Amino acid sequence: MTASNRVRVYMGCSLDGVIAGPDDDLSFLDTPGPANSPPSSPEALQFDAFMAEVGAMLMGRRTYDVVDAMDVDWPYGDTPVLVATHRPLTGAPPTVRSVSGDIASVVAEAKAAAGDKDVYLDGGLLIRQALAAGLVDEMCLTILPLIHGDGGVRLFDGLQGLTKLAFVSHQAFEGGMIQITARPR
């Protein structure tokens, strides 16, 4: 582990902060955007470029279960994935292992697994815990031009206290999406 590896969030959400609909439905995220539309600026952070800087992923169990249930090949390739859980991971890909403990210890374990690269933090509860503990270095949120309304999982619901941010960049995409990169202050 080096001091230079960052803990980063990369997330798509509706304008009202919904990251998953009822029953963890992600279909509303399937709109044209950063992965398949040219950004208005070449500085926009594309997912492949983001993943090239990631040495390990730390995700919550609910997020893992949603991704694992998708009818697709494992999307994270050879990247080590640490799943915060107390339950066994049955049939997990060889790059996936469970971790447990408080947020500081699981983030430290993910940083060690990442080596000199960054940690990709995924899952609403883990993100909220890491923000509250001051462990998130950067968040890249791609905001879809829709309001989800009632139901679903909101990224920041349950976050206690004020979290001040510094907006580092913003980019507009064809199709109306906005990508914002922010760092907690």
N, C-alpha and C positions, 0 to 999 in steps of 0.2 A: 504494500500500500504506500502511496505517496501522498504528500500534502496537497498535490495538485488535482487529485480526482474530485470531481464535483458530484453532488447529488442533484439530479435533474428530473423534472417532470415534463412529459410530452403528452398532451391530452387534447382530444376534441370534445367540444361541448356545445350545447345550445346557448343562446344569449342569456337565459336564466340559469345557467350553470349545470344543466342536466347532462350527466355523463353516461347514463344508461336508463332506458325507459322501464316501465313495469315489467317484472319477470326478467330483468337484466337484458331487455331487448336493445340491441345496438343498431337496428336497421335505419333509424333516423340519421345515423352518421354516414350512411352510404349516399352521399350527395357529391357531385363533382367538386373537387377541391385540390389541395396541395399535391396529392399523389398523382393526379391525372390532369391538372390544369396548370398552365404556366402562371407563375406568380407575376405580379407587376414589377417585381424587383428580383434580381438574381441573388440578393442577400437572404431571401426567405429560406427558412430552415426546413428542408425536406426531410422526410422520415429516414430515408436511406443515409443521408449525410449525418443525421442525428445518431443513428445506430452505429455508424462507423467510428464514433467517438465513445461508444459505450463498451465497457469491459464486463459488466455484469448487470443483471436486472434484479430488482427486489419488488415482488408483487404480493398482494394480499391473496388469501385463499379463495375468496369469492371471485376475484378477477381471474385467477388461475382456472377455476372451475368453468367460468364462462368461456375463456379462450380454448380450454381443452375440449369443451363440448361442441365447438364450431366444426363444421364439416370441411376443414382445410388442413393442409400439412402444418406442422408446428411452425409458427411464423417467426421464431427467434433464432432459428438455425443452431449454430454451435455456441451461441452466447450463453454463459452460465446464468441460470435463473434460480433465484432463491425465493421460495414461497414461505411467507410467514404463516405458520399453521401449527396446531397441536395435533392434527389428525394425520394419519398416514396418507402418502401420495401413491395410490395404487396405479400401476401402469404408466407412470410418468416417463417422459423422454429421458435419456441418459444425462442430459445437461441440466436437469431439474433436480433440486434437493430442497428439503424442508429446513427451516430455521425457526427458532422460537426465542422469546425473551422480550425485554422492553425495546422500545423503538431505537434507542441509542445503540444497544448491542446488536440488533439485526442490521442497522445501517452500517455499523463498524464491520460486521461480517461481510456485507455486500461490498464495501470499499476494499477489503482485503482480497476478495474474489476478483474485483475489477482490475487489480494491479495498478498501472499508471493511467488507466482510462476512467471514464465517468461511470456513475451508477444511474441507471434508469429506474426511477421509482414509479410504480403503477398501482393503482387501487385507491379508491376514495378514502377509506379509513386510514390506510398507511400514510397517504399524502397529508391528511389533516393532522395526524399524530406527529409527523416529521416537521410540518410547519410550526405547530405549537411548541415543539422542542428546539426550534431554530436550526434544524438540520437540512433544510432545502436551500440549495444554492441558486437554482434557476428554474423557472417554470415557462414552458412554451405552450400556450393555449391557442388552439385554432377554434375560433368561435363561428359556428354555423349561423346563417341568417334565418333562424327560427326560434320561436319561444315554445318550449315543450309544454309548459303548464303543469297541472297537477300530476302527481305520480312520478315515479322514477327516482333515480339516485342523483342527488345534487352534490357537486364536488365539495362545497364548503359548508354544507349543513352540519351543525354540531361543532364547528371550530369555535373555540372559546377565545375571547379577547381580540384585540385589534392586531392585524398583521399589516404593517406598512410595506409598500412595494416601491421599487424604482422601475419604471418602464424603460427597457433597454432598446427595444425596437418594435416596430409594427409593420406588417405587410398586408396588402390587399390581394386577393386572388379572384380570378374570373369565377363567376358563380356567386359572388358576394361574401365569401368567407374572409375573415380577418384573422391574422396570426399575430399574437402579442407575446413578446418575450419580456419577462419581468424577473427581478431579483429581490428577495426580501431584504429589507434594510434593518 
